[in-house]
Amino acid sequence: HRRARRSLACLVGSSLARCSIDRLAMGGALHELAMSLANAVRASRECEPAARTGLCTPDVVSGCRTLLRLRDAELRALWPLALDALRLLRNLCAQVPAVQTRLLREGMLGEVAGLLVWARAQPDRLPGSECALAARLCVQVVGNSVVGNPTVAGWLWGAHFPGLLVALVADADASVQSCACMCLFNCIHADNERQRTLARCPEVVAALTLSADGVIGARRNIRAEPSGARASGAASDANSQCPRESELDFSWALASVDVLLRSSDLAAVALASLRAPAAAREPGEAPEAAAVRFLGVLDFLLGGDGAGKGACTLHTDSVAAIGEECAAALCAVEQWTAERYARAVAPGADLSEAEPLPFARAAVRLFGTLAMHDRAAMGGAARVHELVSKVGAVLTKLLMWAPPVLAKDARPRAAAPGGAALGLKSVLVRFLANVTFADPEAQRALRESEALNTVLSCCRDDDDNQQLREWALFAVRNACDNCAENQEVIRQIERVPRQVANEEELEAVGMEVKIDRLSGRVRVRSRVPDEGDGTGPGLVPGPAPAAQAAGANDEAPPLPSPGSRDELLDSPRAPDVEPARGEATLALVSVPHPPLPPAAGGVSVAGMQDAAPDQPPPRLRPARFVRSAMCAVFLAAAAHSLLRRGSGR
């Protein structure tokens, strides 16, 4: 404190407040003034906050005002004095409301804001340059003045929102950006009206979201690095997004978005403003990119990837509004065709082609996180269950458009999807898994929408959707937990086939299939003949059809191929028991044989049937016939092998 007083006394004693720029440049006390100012900056930083009130005298304020106007001087050698004056003001007003109010009352904050506008407009404002450093120091002075001082916060909000504050939050310099977010947070955190005004300004919300997204990326890079890498390579990765190391632990941009998250409906208001057609966007940016980024920041704050705090929640009103927009986006995606989906996920495709798929993905991921951390905030069962059916419908379409693939599969595959399509199935199944946990109504909605079968189809690996199998198994577990109806649905899927794959071919040969719904056993039998005129659909005595009455030169009906898929029925194999008369097991299906040649008496098969109508037609034994044929072939091959060996000797 004593060193600071001596330095400031030397500074005031140099009559800086009364001298002009020309006299300062030509005087011999320039070096002494620079040394005294540097010592004052160091001493003001080290002294206690309570002692800084006595250091901020009117002469010091007037002298700093004179130094700040050195930006108009032709001698660039005087510019470091202005930077030291900014450092002195920054240190004096930190945590001292009396100094903050004095700087505002005497117009010093207005001088600092004017210097900030001038420094940002200079063409040589590069990182490390004097103008860039001046801009950082100016924002720091304003930021320290706003903290804990509602009077200064009201002046800053009324004089520079949204113009200068929006420009500072979107500044390319991350240090300026962070300090601007601090100023914005201190202006809105205790004023509901300012919060609503901020939420309705898409330019500010988009800039805040962009800054917060950079911090999130830096934190994820740090977390992905091995232990001990933060001090070396990881810090450089974080610096590319946010050069301040403190941003990795606390971010004013995330804190500002968190204010909107905790309010009643401001999150939905901010999202609607970002999705408005007139919302400002970055050059070349997709129309909904800012909205998707905003949902990603909300998901991070809710703890979606384990790096967020997970302590805040989303208000019910915001959940309702965002849920409606999410449902509309899912309905739009559900109406797509396979060609439309291929265009949207093609590499190098226009970003507008994928809309609204990225928004639907971000919203579903947000609701999946919300269902995991705060189920009460989902805001009513009807809305959530409507999303369950819509998510299930989109997931069903995705399985048809892009079946799961593995790198080890030999089949050719299209180009790997990118953007919103990468990992989309995992996001949808994750939502279904979290929302059905201990929720009977959600379990019922999943069953009635027939999305349970779709989730079962996802129980396999997919290179384009990491952890798809794990989330699907978890979803099946939650859907069946204390839910006998869903358990019965899966049990019926496992035991009872739905239908016959080759029903037409079985009818052509006079066979029919009987399915036991209780045991799941399938039997193939000859169709029962109709009584009466003998024209029923089964094999009955009477005149043979024209195809059977044909001569021996006619070709026989083609036999089904042994490995034909159409001959397989999707059901468990029946036990190996002797079939009843007129029946065959699932694997033994009767096939027609060629007509027999005429007998010696010239009586054809049809004639035999006419001559003996009271006798039933002969029953063929397909199983015995097949076994006999296989034995004959085996014996013939063995005999041929023995003959070759004998002739060789």
C-alpha positions in Angstrom: 0.0 0.0 0.0 2.8 2.4 0.9 4.6 1.6 -2.4 1.5 2.2 -4.3 1.0 5.6 -2.6 4.6 6.6 -3.3 4.3 5.6 -7.0 1.0 7.4 -7.5 2.3 10.4 -5.7 5.2 10.5 -8.2 2.7 10.1 -11.0 0.6 13.0 -9.8 3.6 15.1 -9.0 4.7 15.0 -12.6 1.7 17.3 -13.3 0.4 14.8 -15.8 -3.1 16.0 -15.5 -2.1 19.5 -16.4 0.3 18.8 -19.2 -0.4 18.5 -22.9 0.6 15.6 -25.2 3.4 17.7 -26.8 4.9 18.8 -23.5 4.9 15.2 -22.3 6.6 14.0 -25.5 9.3 16.7 -25.3 9.8 16.7 -21.5 12.6 15.0 -19.8 10.4 13.2 -17.2 9.0 10.7 -19.7 11.2 7.8 -18.4 10.6 8.7 -14.8 6.8 8.8 -15.5 6.9 5.4 -17.2 8.8 3.8 -14.3 6.4 5.3 -11.7 3.4 4.1 -13.6 4.8 0.6 -13.9 5.4 0.5 -10.1 1.9 1.8 -9.4 0.4 -1.0 -11.5 2.4 -3.6 -9.7 1.6 -2.2 -6.3 -2.1 -1.8 -7.0 -2.3 -5.5 -8.0 -0.6 -6.6 -4.7 -2.5 -4.5 -2.2 -5.8 -5.4 -0.6 -9.1 -4.4 -2.2 -10.1 -2.2 0.7 -6.9 -0.1 0.3 -7.6 0.6 -3.4 -10.3 3.2 -2.5 -7.7 5.7 -1.2 -5.5 5.2 -4.3 -8.1 6.3 -6.8 -7.9 10.0 -6.4 -9.2 12.7 -8.8 -5.7 13.5 -10.0 -5.0 9.8 -10.8 -8.3 9.6 -12.7 -7.5 12.8 -14.7 -4.0 11.6 -15.4 -5.2 8.2 -16.7 -7.7 10.0 -18.9 -4.9 12.0 -20.5 -2.9 8.8 -21.1 -5.9 7.1 -22.7 -6.1 9.9 -25.3 -2.6 9.1 -26.4 -4.1 7.0 -29.2 -4.3 10.3 -31.2 -0.6 11.0 -30.7 1.8 10.7 -33.6 4.5 9.2 -31.5 3.9 5.5 -31.1 6.5 5.4 -28.3 3.9 7.0 -26.0 1.3 4.2 -26.5 2.8 1.9 -23.7 1.8 4.6 -21.2 -1.8 4.2 -22.2 -1.6 0.4 -21.8 -0.2 0.9 -18.3 -3.0 3.4 -17.5 -5.5 0.7 -18.5 -3.8 -1.9 -16.3 -3.9 0.6 -13.4 -7.6 1.2 -13.8 -8.3 -2.5 -14.1 -6.5 -3.2 -10.8 -8.1 -0.3 -8.9 -11.7 -1.2 -9.7 -11.4 -4.9 -9.0 -13.8 -5.9 -6.2 -14.1 -2.2 -5.0 -17.7 -0.8 -5.7 -16.7 2.7 -4.6 -13.9 2.9 -7.3 -16.3 1.4 -9.9 -18.9 4.0 -9.2 -16.3 6.8 -9.2 -15.0 5.7 -12.6 -18.5 5.7 -14.0 -19.4 9.1 -12.5 -16.3 10.8 -13.7 -16.7 9.4 -17.3 -13.7 7.1 -17.3 -15.7 4.1 -18.3 -17.0 6.0 -21.3 -13.4 6.9 -22.2 -12.5 3.2 -21.9 -15.5 2.2 -24.1 -14.4 4.7 -26.8 -10.9 3.4 -26.8 -12.2 -0.1 -27.1 -14.2 0.8 -30.2 -11.2 2.6 -31.7 -8.8 -0.4 -31.0 -11.2 -2.9 -32.6 -11.5 -0.8 -35.7 -7.7 -0.6 -36.4 -6.4 -2.6 -39.4 -3.3 -3.7 -37.5 -5.3 -5.4 -34.8 -3.5 -8.7 -34.8 -2.8 -11.1 -31.9 0.1 -9.7 -29.9 -0.2 -6.2 -31.4 -0.7 -3.1 -29.3 -4.3 -2.5 -30.5 -5.3 -6.1 -29.7 -3.7 -5.8 -26.2 -5.6 -2.5 -25.7 -8.9 -4.1 -26.6 -8.3 -6.9 -24.1 -7.4 -4.4 -21.3 -10.4 -2.2 -22.1 -12.8 -5.2 -21.8 -11.1 -6.2 -18.5 -11.6 -2.7 -17.1 -15.3 -2.8 -18.0 -15.7 -6.4 -16.7 -14.1 -5.6 -13.3 -16.4 -2.5 -13.0 -19.5 -4.5 -13.7 -18.9 -7.3 -11.1 -21.0 -6.7 -8.0 -22.2 -3.2 -9.2 -25.8 -3.0 -10.5 -25.3 0.7 -11.3 -22.5 0.0 -13.7 -24.3 -3.0 -15.1 -27.4 -0.9 -15.9 -25.2 1.7 -17.6 -23.5 -1.0 -19.7 -26.8 -2.6 -20.7 -28.5 0.6 -21.6 -25.5 2.1 -23.5 -24.0 -0.8 -25.3 -26.6 -3.6 -25.7 -26.9 -5.1 -28.2 -24.4 -3.3 -30.4 -21.0 -3.4 -28.7 -21.7 -6.4 -26.4 -22.8 -8.5 -29.4 -19.6 -7.6 -31.2 -17.5 -8.4 -28.2 -19.1 -11.8 -27.5 -18.5 -12.8 -31.2 -15.0 -11.4 -31.2 -12.3 -13.6 -32.7 -10.0 -13.0 -29.7 -11.1 -15.6 -27.1 -9.8 -13.4 -24.2 -12.0 -10.5 -25.4 -14.9 -12.9 -25.9 -14.6 -14.4 -22.4 -14.5 -11.0 -20.7 -17.5 -9.9 -22.8 -19.4 -13.0 -21.7 -18.6 -12.1 -18.1 -20.0 -8.6 -18.6 -23.1 -10.0 -20.1 -23.6 -12.5 -17.3 -23.3 -9.8 -14.6 -25.9 -7.7 -16.5 -28.6 -10.5 -16.8 -28.1 -12.9 -13.9 -30.4 -10.9 -11.5 -32.7 -9.2 -13.9 -35.5 -11.3 -15.5 -36.5 -8.6 -18.0 -32.9 -8.5 -19.4 -32.9 -12.2 -19.6 -36.0 -12.2 -21.8 -34.5 -9.4 -23.9 -31.4 -11.5 -24.4 -33.3 -14.6 -25.3 -35.2 -12.7 -28.0 -31.9 -11.5 -29.6 -30.7 -14.3 -31.9 -27.4 -12.5 -32.6 -26.4 -12.5 -28.9 -27.6 -16.1 -28.3 -25.8 -17.4 -31.4 -22.6 -15.7 -30.3 -22.9 -17.0 -26.7 -23.6 -20.5 -28.1 -20.6 -20.4 -30.4 -18.3 -19.3 -27.5 -19.7 -22.0 -25.2 -19.3 -24.6 -28.0 -15.6 -23.8 -28.3 -15.2 -24.3 -24.5 -17.0 -27.6 -24.7 -14.7 -28.8 -27.5 -11.6 -27.8 -25.5 -12.8 -29.7 -22.4 -13.5 -32.8 -24.5 -10.1 -32.6 -26.0 -8.5 -32.4 -22.5 -10.7 -35.3 -21.3 -9.8 -37.4 -24.3 -6.0 -37.0 -23.7 -4.1 -39.4 -21.5 -3.3 -38.4 -17.9 -0.5 -35.9 -17.7 -1.0 -34.6 -21.2 -2.7 -31.4 -20.2 0.5 -29.6 -19.5 1.9 -30.3 -23.0 0.0 -31.2 -26.1 -3.6 -31.0 -24.7 -3.1 -27.4 -23.7 -2.3 -26.4 -27.3 -5.5 -28.2 -28.5 -7.5 -26.3 -25.9 -5.8 -23.0 -26.9 -7.1 -23.4 -30.4 -10.6 -23.1 -29.0 -10.1 -21.0 -25.9 -6.6 -19.7 -25.1 -7.4 -19.0 -21.4 -6.6 -21.9 -19.2 -9.3 -20.8 -16.7 -12.0 -21.4 -19.3 -11.3 -25.1 -19.0 -12.6 -25.0 -15.4 -15.2 -22.2 -15.7 -16.8 -20.5 -18.7 -18.8 -17.3 -18.5 -20.4 -18.3 -21.8 -21.7 -21.5 -20.3 -22.8 -19.6 -17.2 -24.8 -17.2 -19.4 -26.5 -20.0 -21.3 -27.2 -21.7 -17.9 -29.1 -18.6 -16.8 -31.5 -19.2 -19.8 -31.7 -22.9 -19.0 -32.9 -22.2 -15.4 -35.6 -19.8 -16.3 -39.2 -20.8 -17.0 -39.4 -20.7 -20.8 -36.4 -18.7 -22.0 -34.6 -21.7 -23.4 -37.5 -22.3 -25.7 -37.7 -18.6 -26.5 -34.0 -18.5 -27.4 -34.3 -21.6 -29.6 -37.3 -20.1 -31.4 -35.4 -16.9 -32.1 -32.4 -18.9 -33.5 -34.8 -20.9 -35.8 -36.5 -17.8 -37.1 -36.0 -17.1 -40.8 -34.6 -13.6 -40.1 -32.0 -14.9 -37.6 -28.4 -13.8 -38.3 -26.0 -16.6 -39.4 -22.4 -17.0 -40.1 -21.4 -16.9 -43.8 -21.9 -20.3 -45.3 -23.7 -21.6 -42.2 -26.8 -23.8 -42.4 -30.0 -22.2 -41.3 -30.4 -24.4 -38.3 -26.7 -24.7 -37.3 -27.0 -22.2 -34.4 -30.1 -24.0 -33.1 -28.4 -27.3 -33.2 -25.4 -25.9 -31.4 -27.7 -24.4 -28.8 -29.3 -27.7 -28.1 -25.8 -29.3 -27.9 -24.8 -26.7 -25.2 -28.0 -27.5 -23.2 -27.2 -31.2 -23.4 -23.7 -30.5 -22.1 -25.0 -28.5 -19.2 -27.4 -31.3 -18.3 -24.5 -33.7 -18.2 -25.2 -35.5 -21.5 -21.6 -36.7 -22.0 -20.5 -36.9 -18.4 -18.5 -33.6 -18.6 -21.2 -31.2 -17.8 -22.4 -30.4 -14.3 -25.6 -32.3 -14.5 -27.0 -30.2 -11.7 -29.3 -27.9 -13.7 -32.5 -28.9 -15.4 -34.8 -27.8 -18.1 -38.1 -26.1 -17.1 -41.3 -27.9 -18.1 -42.5 -25.0 -20.3 -39.3 -25.2 -22.3 -39.6 -29.0 -22.6 -43.1 -28.6 -24.0 -42.0 -26.1 -26.6 -38.9 -27.9 -27.7 -40.8 -31.2 -27.7 -43.3 -29.8 -30.2 -40.5 -28.7 -32.5 -38.8 -32.0 -32.1 -41.9 -33.9 -33.0 -42.4 -31.8 -36.1 -38.8 -32.4 -37.2 -39.2 -36.2 -36.7 -42.4 -36.2 -38.7 -40.6 -34.4 -41.6 -37.8 -37.0 -41.5 -40.3 -39.8 -41.5 -41.7 -38.6 -44.8 -38.4 -38.9 -46.5 -37.6 -41.5 -49.1 -34.4 -43.6 -49.4 -33.2 -41.3 -52.2 -33.8 -38.2 -50.1 -31.9 -39.7 -47.1 -29.0 -40.7 -49.4 -28.7 -37.1 -50.7 -28.8 -35.8 -47.1 -26.0 -37.9 -45.8 -23.8 -38.0 -48.9 -20.2 -36.7 -48.3 -19.9 -33.2 -49.5 -23.6 -32.6 -49.7 -25.1 -29.2 -49.1 -25.9 -28.6 -45.4 -29.4 -27.5 -46.2 -30.1 -30.9 -47.7 -29.8 -32.6 -44.3 -32.4 -30.3 -42.5 -34.2 -31.0 -40.3 -32.3 -34.2 -39.5 -29.5 -32.4 -37.4 -32.1 -30.6 -35.3 -34.1 -33.8 -34.7 -30.9 -35.6 -33.7 -29.9 -32.8 -31.2 -33.4 -32.6 -29.7 -33.7 -36.3 -29.2 -30.3 -36.5 -27.6 -31.3 -33.6 -25.3 -34.4 -35.4 -24.2 -32.5 -38.7 -23.7 -30.2 -36.8 -21.3 -33.1 -35.1 -19.6 -34.9 -38.5 -19.1 -31.7 -39.9 -17.5 -31.1 -37.0 -15.0 -34.5 -35.5 -14.3 -37.5 -37.5 -15.3 -39.9 -35.0 -13.7 -38.8 -32.3 -16.1 -40.0 -34.2 -19.1 -43.3 -32.4 -18.7 -46.1 -34.9 -19.0 -46.5 -38.4 -20.2 -48.6 -37.7 -23.3 -45.9 -35.6 -24.9 -43.1 -38.0 -24.1 -45.0 -41.0 -25.4 -45.8 -39.2 -28.6 -42.1 -38.8 -29.1 -41.6 -42.5 -28.4 -43.8 -43.5 -31.3 -42.2 -40.9 -33.6 -38.7 -41.9 -32.7 -39.6 -45.6 -33.2 -41.0 -44.8 -36.7 -37.9 -42.9 -37.7 -35.7 -45.7 -36.4 -37.6 -48.2 -38.5 -37.0 -46.1 -41.6 -33.3 -45.8 -40.8 -32.9 -49.6 -40.6 -34.4 -49.8 -44.1 -32.4 -47.0 -45.5 -29.1 -47.9 -43.9 -28.9 -51.4 -42.6 -26.2 -52.1 -39.9 -22.8 -52.8 -41.5 -19.5 -54.1 -40.2 -16.0 -53.6 -41.7 -15.5 -57.4 -41.8 -18.6 -57.9 -44.0 -17.6 -58.8 -47.5 -20.7 -57.1 -49.0 -20.1 -53.8 -50.7 -21.3 -50.7 -48.7 -21.9 -47.1 -49.6 -19.8 -44.3 -48.4 -19.8 -43.9 -44.6 -22.4 -41.3 -43.5 -21.2 -38.1 -41.9 -22.6 -35.3 -39.9 -26.0 -35.9 -38.3 -26.3 -39.4 -39.8 -23.2 -40.7 -38.0 -24.4 -42.3 -34.8 -28.0 -41.4 -35.3 -29.4 -44.8 -34.6 -27.5 -44.9 -31.3 -29.0 -41.5 -30.3 -32.5 -42.7 -31.0 -32.1 -46.0 -29.2 -30.5 -44.2 -26.3 -33.6 -42.0 -26.0 -35.9 -45.1 -26.0 -33.8 -46.8 -23.4 -33.8 -43.8 -21.0 -37.4 -42.8 -21.4 -38.8 -46.3 -20.8 -36.9 -46.8 -17.5 -39.5 -47.4 -14.7 -42.2 -45.8 -16.8 -45.2 -48.1 -17.6 -46.8 -45.6 -19.9 -43.6 -45.3 -22.0 -43.4 -49.1 -22.1 -47.0 -49.2 -23.4 -46.3 -46.6 -26.0 -43.2 -48.5 -27.2 -45.3 -51.7 -27.5 -48.3 -50.1 -29.2 -46.2 -48.3 -31.8 -44.5 -51.6 -32.7 -41.1 -50.0 -32.0 -40.1 -52.9 -29.7 -39.5 -55.1 -32.7 -37.3 -52.4 -34.2 -35.3 -52.1 -31.0 -34.7 -55.9 -31.1 -33.4 -55.5 -34.6 -30.7 -53.1 -33.3 -29.2 -55.7 -31.0 -26.1 -56.1 -33.2 -22.9 -54.2 -33.9 -22.7 -51.4 -36.4 -19.5 -49.5 -37.4 -21.4 -46.3 -38.1 -23.3 -46.3 -34.8 -21.0 -47.0 -31.8 -22.6 -48.7 -28.8 -25.8 -49.4 -30.8 -26.0 -53.0 -29.5 -25.4 -52.0 -25.9 -28.1 -49.3 -25.9 -30.5 -51.7 -27.7 -30.0 -54.3 -25.0 -30.5 -51.7 -22.3 -33.7 -50.5 -24.0 -35.1 -54.1 -24.2 -34.3 -54.5 -20.5 -36.1 -51.3 -19.5 -39.0 -52.0 -21.8 -39.6 -55.4 -20.2 -38.9 -54.4 -16.6 -42.1 -55.2 -14.6 -44.0 -55.2 -17.9 -45.6 -58.6 -18.6 -47.2 -57.4 -21.8 -43.8 -56.5 -23.4 -42.4 -59.7 -22.1 -45.2 -61.7 -23.8 -44.6 -59.8 -27.0 -41.0 -60.9 -27.1 -41.9 -64.4 -26.1 -44.4 -64.7 -29.0 -41.8 -63.3 -31.4 -39.4 -66.1 -30.2 -41.9 -69.0 -30.4 -44.6 -68.4 -32.9 -44.0 -67.8 -36.6 -46.0 -65.2 -38.3 -46.8 -66.7 -41.7 -45.7 -69.2 -44.3 -43.1 -68.0 -46.7 -44.2 -70.1 -49.7 -48.0 -70.5 -49.1 -48.8 -70.4 -52.9 -46.5 -73.3 -53.6 -48.0 -75.4 -50.8 -51.5 -74.7 -52.1 -50.4 -75.8 -55.6 -49.5 -79.2 -54.3 -52.4 -79.5 -52.0 -50.7 -78.9 -48.7 -51.5 -76.7 -45.8 -49.8 -75.4 -42.7 -51.2 -75.5 -39.2 -49.5 -73.3 -36.5 -50.1 -74.0 -32.8 -50.1 -70.6 -31.1 -49.5 -72.1 -27.7 -46.6 -74.5 -28.4 -45.2 -72.8 -31.4 -45.1 -76.1 -33.4 -45.7 -76.0 -37.1 -47.2 -78.9 -39.1 -47.5 -79.3 -42.8 -50.3 -81.7 -43.9 -52.4 -82.5 -46.9 -55.5 -80.4 -47.3 -58.7 -82.0 -46.2 -61.0 -82.8 -49.2 -64.4 -81.1 -49.3 -67.4 -83.4 -49.2 -69.9 -83.3 -52.0 -69.1 -82.9 -55.7 -65.4 -83.7 -55.4 -64.2 -80.3 -56.6 -62.6 -79.1 -53.3 -59.1 -77.7 -53.1 -57.6 -80.9 -51.7 -56.4 -84.1 -53.4 -59.7 -86.0 -53.9 -60.8 -89.0 -56.0 -62.2 -88.2 -59.3 -61.1 -87.1 -62.7 -57.6 -85.8 -62.5 -56.7 -82.3 -63.6 -55.5 -81.8 -67.1 -51.9 -81.5 -66.0 -52.1 -84.9 -64.4 -53.9 -86.6 -67.3 -51.3 -85.6 -69.7 -49.0 -88.0 -71.3 -45.6 -89.2 -70.2 -43.9 -86.8 -72.6 -45.0 -83.7 -70.6 -42.5 -82.2 -68.3 -42.9 -82.8 -64.6 -43.3 -79.8 -62.3 -40.0 -78.5 -61.1 -38.7 -79.7 -57.8 -37.8 -77.0 -55.2 -34.1 -76.5 -54.7 -32.8 -78.1 -51.5 -31.4 -74.8 -50.2 -34.3 -72.6 -51.2 -35.1 -69.9 -48.7 -38.8 -70.1 -49.6 -39.0 -73.7 -48.3 -37.9 -72.6 -44.8 -40.5 -71.5 -42.2 -39.3 -69.0 -39.6 -40.0 -71.1 -36.5 -38.3 -73.5 -34.2 -37.8 -77.0 -35.6 -40.5 -79.5 -34.5 -39.3 -82.6 -32.6 -38.3 -85.6 -34.6 -41.4 -87.8 -34.1 -43.2 -90.0 -36.5 -45.8 -87.9 -38.4 -49.4 -88.9 -38.3 -51.1 -90.3 -41.3 -51.5 -87.7 -43.9 -49.1 -85.3 -42.2 -45.4 -84.5 -42.5 -43.0 -82.5 -40.3 -41.8 -79.0 -41.2 -38.7 -80.3 -43.0 -40.6 -82.9 -45.0 -42.9 -81.3 -47.6 -44.6 -83.5 -50.2 -43.8 -82.6 -53.8 -45.5 -83.8 -57.0 -44.0 -86.6 -59.0 -44.2 -87.2 -62.8 -47.2 -89.2 -64.0 -46.7 -92.9 -64.1 -46.4 -94.5 -67.5 -49.4 -96.4 -68.9 -49.8 -100.0 -67.6 -49.8 -103.0 -69.9 -53.5 -102.8 -70.3 -53.3 -99.2 -71.4 -55.0 -97.8 -68.4 -53.5 -94.5 -67.3 -53.4 -93.2 -63.7 -56.5 -91.3 -64.4 -58.2 -94.5 -65.6 -57.1 -96.3 -62.5 -58.7 -93.6 -60.4 -61.9 -93.8 -62.5 -62.0 -97.6 -62.2 -61.5 -97.6 -58.4 -63.1 -94.4 -57.0 -63.7 -96.0 -53.6 -60.0 -96.6 -52.9 -58.1 -93.6 -51.4 -55.1 -92.4 -53.4 -51.8 -93.9 -52.5 -50.0 -92.0 -49.7 -46.4 -91.2 -50.5 -43.7 -91.4 -47.9 -41.3 -88.6 -48.8 -39.0 -89.3 -45.9 -38.6 -93.0 -46.7 -38.1 -92.2 -50.4 -35.4 -89.7 -49.7 -33.6 -92.0 -47.3 -33.7 -94.9 -49.8 -32.4 -92.7 -52.6 -29.5 -91.4 -50.4 -28.6 -95.0 -49.4 -28.6 -96.1 -53.1 -26.3 -93.2 -54.1 -23.9 -94.0 -51.2 -23.8 -97.7 -52.1 -23.2 -96.9 -55.8 -20.3 -94.6 -54.9 -18.8 -97.2 -52.6 -19.0 -99.9 -55.2 -17.5 -97.7 -57.9 -14.6 -96.8 -55.6 -13.9 -100.5 -54.8 -13.9 -101.4 -58.6 -11.4 -98.7 -59.3 -9.1 -99.9 -56.6 -9.4 -103.5 -57.9 -8.6 -102.5 -61.5 -5.6 -100.5 -60.3 -4.0 -103.6 -58.7 
